């Protein structure tokens, strides 16, 4: 289940992937924003895994918010 939310002018979209070997969910997130008349987009992923799709969706959105807030070292939208 992909979810999309707007946060501080950015669009965060979860893009989950279930790992075939463990059944766990991998956290992938796309963050996009407008620059003049064009859309910029970046892909981020976390090494964390979740047991359920619902948990992974919530964690993706929270991860995207932390990236936007500058709280993830080495990951930035600026």
Buried (B, 14 or more C-beta within 10 A) or exposed (E): EEBEEEBEEBBBBBBBEEEEEEEBBBBBBBBBBEEEEEEEEBEBBBEEBBEEEEBBBBBBBEBBBEBBEEEBEEBEBE
